[in-house]
């Protein structure tokens, strides 16, 4: 059964993938209260991909948002100044965005239904080299003592198609449209296959 919910939205030109790392600088008045509340109550918010419009609020402008997004959970928060936060988020469940309405303080509210987490599908032998390459990057960062600078959260699920595909999709220089196609691919093996084809 599909669960529908109303969540606050944070529109970005490019969003986040499940388990992905997303650093954000928060300075707009409309988001300061939202981020404070989400952090205190340990609630996620929705990262929506902008189809047309600006990340910064423009009076009278309603951004057009893509119908696919991803939850963001705050993992770190630093208050640099009274009205300036630095946060690091981790991607959660993907969602279909059905409806967008104006909410308190100018924060958009979205009616969403959540997509299922990726099924566990092991990386096939033909694509093992992609998982190995990613594993070497992680191992090198660990050896050099700079793993905290690598934009990848543990646990490192190098045997899982969906996890490996998502890390490549985040890192590759792809258009927002192609990244959205990858985000919307429900079959983790097909998503990894698409990533391998795009990287050739």
N, C-alpha and C positions, 0 to 999 in steps of 0.2 A: 504494500500500500504506500502511495506517495504521501509524504508528510509536507504540508505547506506551512510556512512561517513568515512573519514580517520581521525583517532585520534592517539595521542601519547600513547604508552603503557608502563606500569610499571609492569614487570613480578615479581610475588611473588609465593612462594611455596604454600601458601594458601591465597585466595583472600578475598573479602568482599561481603556481601549480601545487597540488597536494604535497605536503611535506617540504615544500620549498621555503627558502629564506627570503624575506622581504624587509629591508631596512627602510624606514620612513622618517622624514622630518616633519613634525607637526607644529604649525604656527598659525593656521587659520582659526579664527575664533570659533567657527562652527564645529571644528574637530577637537579642540582642546577638551571641552566637556565630555564629548563622546569617548575619547581615548582614556580620560581619567576614570569614567564610569566602567568602561570595559575592563580596564586593568584592575580596578578595585573589586569588581564582581566576577572577574575571570570569565568574561563573556566574549565571544568572537564578534567580529563585524564582517560585512561582505565587501570583497574587492570586486568591483564591476569594471569591465573594460569599456572605455569610451569609444563610441563609434563616431560621434561628431560633437565637438564642444571643447571646453578647456578644463584642466584639472583644478585650476584656481577659479573660485566663484566669480562669475560675472553677473552683475545685477540684471534681472529679467531674462537671463539665458537658462534654458533647460537643456542639459546635455542629453544627447541620444546615446543610450547604452546598449551594448550587445546583450543578447539574451542568455549568455553563459558567464558564470563567475565562480569565485572560490572563497570560502571562508578564510579569515585571517585570525590567528590566536596570538595575542601579545606574549612574547617570551622574555623580552627585556625592555625596560623603560628607564630613561634617564631624563630628569628635568634639568635642562641646561640653563634656562632662565624661566621666570614665572609664566611666560607665554611662548615657550619654545621647548618641545619635547623631542627626544630621539628615541625611537622604538625599533625593535626587531620583532617581526612577526613570522609565524610558521603557517603555511597553507594547510587548510583542513578539507572539509568536504566540498565538492563541486556542487553548483546549483544552477537550475534554470530560473531565469528572472522573468516573471509574468507581468508585473505591474510596478510602476515607480510613482511615488507620491512625495510631495514636500513634507518634511517632518520638522520637529522642533529645532530652532537655531539654524535653519537652512540645511540640515542634514537630510539627504534623500533617504526614503524608506522603500524597501523593495519587498514585494510578495514573491516568495521563492518556493521551489520544491527541490529537495536535495537529491543528488544522484548517488548511487551506491559507491562505496569504496571499491577500488580495483580488486578483482579476484586475484588470488595467489597463482601466478603463472611463471614457472621457472624460465630463465633465459635459455633459449635453445643453443646448441653447440655452434650453429652457423653464425650466431651473433655474440658469442662469448667474448670476442675480442673487444667489443664495446664496453662490456662490464669490466674486463681486465684493465682497459685503458683508464677508466674512471677509478678503479681500485688502486692503480699506481699513483694517481694524483693524490688520493687520500693518504696512502701509505707514505708518500714523500713529505706531505704536510705534517704527518705525525712524527716522522723521523727528524724533521727540522724544527719541531716544537712550535709550528705555526698553524696547527689544526684549527685554532679559534678564529683564524682569519679566512678560512675556507668557507664559502657561502653554502655549506651543506650541513644539515642537522643529522646527528646520529639518531637511530641506528642506521648503519649503512647496509641497505638491503640489495646488495650487489647480485643476488641470485634471482631477483624479481623483475620481470619485464616492465611493469608499470613504473616502479621506482626509478629504474635506470633510464627509461624513456623520458620521464619527467625531468630528471637532472640534465639530460642533454637538451631537451626542449627549452629549458630556462636559459642555458648557457649559449646556445647557438644564435648567431645573428640572423634571426628570421623576422619576417614582418609580423605585425600583430594578427593579421588575418590567418596566417599559417599556424601561429602559436595557438590561436583559438580553435582551429581545426584539430590540432593535436590534443588540446585540453578536452574537447568534446568527444574524442574517440573513446568509446566505452570498452573496447577490447584492448587490454594492455599489450598483447602480442602484436596486434596490428599497429598500435601506436609506436612500438619499438621498431617495427619494420619500416614505418614511415620515416622515423628519425634516421635510420641507417641510410635510407635512400636520399634524404635531404643532405646528409653529410658527405655524400660521394662527390 
